[in-house]
Amino acid sequence: MEETQPPVPRQLVGWRFWGYSLGILGQFLPSALVGAYIKNYYIYTIGLDALLVGIGTGLGVLLNAIMAPIFGSIIDNARPNRLGKRRPFMLFGIPIMSIASVLIWLPPLLCSSTGCWDQLVTVFFFLTILVYYFGFSLVRNSYLSMLPEQAQVDKNRIAISGLPRCL
């Protein structure tokens, strides 16, 4: 009787290792820039009230926390198509996140009165930060959920996940 060898677990090595790891860095870099500078920009440059900026940022992070398990469930239960199981979600989320990450730095200049300005900028900021975190959550969940399929060895996963923290 012929013994069958178990399949060799898949690992990311070489360019695939670096490509996947830099993809993680590439998605968190815009998020870190938004998180680090959005408050200073809207409070000191635009002149929006700090409380409103804090509420808007908090709503965005809250939306991300709510949408993460929802998107994870949707992505895991999706049927693979010709693009794969997770790639369609990334291809949908990347333009949303990209457009919102540009628009968030361009508050509208439609009103001349201060009251209208504050209201318009507040609504604009809230909408763009929510759209940004919606896209970020979609991209992040679909990208990070690919890791167990790409790297089936625990030490390889740890190395991949730890690399962006070392850069």
Protein Blocks (a to p, Z undefined) as FASTA:
>chain_A
ZZdddddddddehjlmmmmmmmmmmmmmmmmmmmmmmmmmmmmmnopafklmmmmmmmmm
mmmmmmmmmmmmmmmmpccdfkojklmmmmmmmmmmmmmmmmmmmccffbfbfklmmmmm
mmmmmmmmmmmmmmmmmmmmmmmmmmmmmpmcfklmmmmmmmmmmZZ
